Amino acid sequence: MPDNRVTRRRAGRPPAGAKEGEKVKDYPQLSIRVPMEMKARLNALSAVTGLAQWRVIVEAIDCFLHDLPPNDRELVDGLSQRLMRAG
């Protein structure tokens, strides 16, 4: 006798965190003031790429970090690791 059960997906959107199983709502919030031009540019980048605004900002920070000299990158990595442990 065949199994006619239908598998149901959970209602709502799947978790959209940076890593598997993470939820954006569990991330700390950040509030910043930026010039109107930058806010408009962030909105446009998000609309054109289909990425959430937080993902655009994370990508920008990663690009900025990548462009730093190696010594500065090491300093940033060390400081951010200490802040994560203390946090």
matplotlib code that plots the C-alpha trace (Angstrom):
import matplotlib.pyplot as plt

x = [0.0, 1.6, 2.3, 0.1, 1.2, 1.9, 4.9, 4.1, 6.5, 6.5, 4.4, 6.3, 9.7, 12.7, 15.4, 17.5, 20.6, 24.2, 24.7, 22.5, 19.7, 20.4, 17.6, 18.0, 15.7, 18.3, 21.1, 21.9, 20.4, 22.5, 21.2, 23.2, 22.7, 23.8, 23.4, 20.2, 22.2, 23.7, 20.3, 18.9, 21.9, 21.5, 17.8, 18.7, 21.4, 19.0, 16.3, 18.7, 20.6, 17.6, 19.7, 18.5, 19.9, 21.8, 23.5, 24.6, 26.1, 27.9, 29.3, 30.5, 32.3, 33.9, 35.1, 36.5, 38.3, 39.7, 41.2, 43.0, 46.8, 47.5, 48.7, 45.4, 43.4, 45.1, 44.4, 40.8, 40.5, 42.1, 40.0, 36.7, 37.4, 38.1, 34.9, 32.9, 34.3, 33.4, 30.0]
y = [0.0, 3.3, 6.1, 9.0, 11.4, 15.0, 16.6, 20.1, 22.9, 25.2, 28.4, 31.7, 32.6, 30.3, 31.7, 34.2, 34.5, 34.6, 31.0, 27.9, 28.0, 31.6, 34.1, 37.7, 38.7, 37.2, 39.5, 42.6, 45.8, 48.7, 52.2, 54.7, 58.1, 58.4, 61.1, 60.9, 60.0, 57.0, 55.8, 56.1, 54.2, 51.4, 51.1, 51.0, 48.4, 46.3, 46.6, 45.9, 43.0, 41.5, 41.3, 42.5, 45.8, 44.1, 41.8, 44.7, 46.4, 43.2, 42.8, 46.4, 45.8, 42.7, 44.6, 47.4, 44.9, 43.1, 46.3, 47.1, 46.4, 42.9, 44.4, 46.4, 43.3, 41.3, 44.1, 44.2, 40.4, 40.3, 43.1, 41.8, 38.3, 39.8, 41.8, 38.7, 36.8, 39.6, 40.2]
z = [0.0, -1.0, 1.5, 0.5, 3.2, 2.2, 3.8, 5.0, 5.2, 8.1, 7.7, 7.3, 6.0, 6.6, 8.9, 7.0, 9.1, 7.9, 9.0, 8.8, 11.3, 12.5, 12.7, 11.9, 14.8, 17.2, 15.9, 17.9, 16.4, 15.2, 14.7, 12.7, 11.1, 7.5, 4.9, 2.8, -0.3, 1.5, 2.7, -0.8, -2.2, 0.4, -0.6, -4.3, -3.7, -1.8, -4.5, -7.4, -5.8, -4.0, -0.8, 2.6, 3.7, 6.5, 4.0, 1.9, 4.9, 6.0, 2.5, 2.5, 5.9, 4.5, 1.4, 3.6, 5.9, 2.8, 1.5, 4.8, 5.1, 6.6, 9.9, 10.3, 9.4, 12.1, 14.7, 13.7, 13.8, 17.3, 18.7, 17.3, 18.7, 22.1, 21.9, 20.9, 23.9, 26.3, 24.7]

ax = plt.figure().add_subplot(projection="3d")
ax.plot(x, y, z, "-o")
ax.set_aspect("equal")
plt.show()
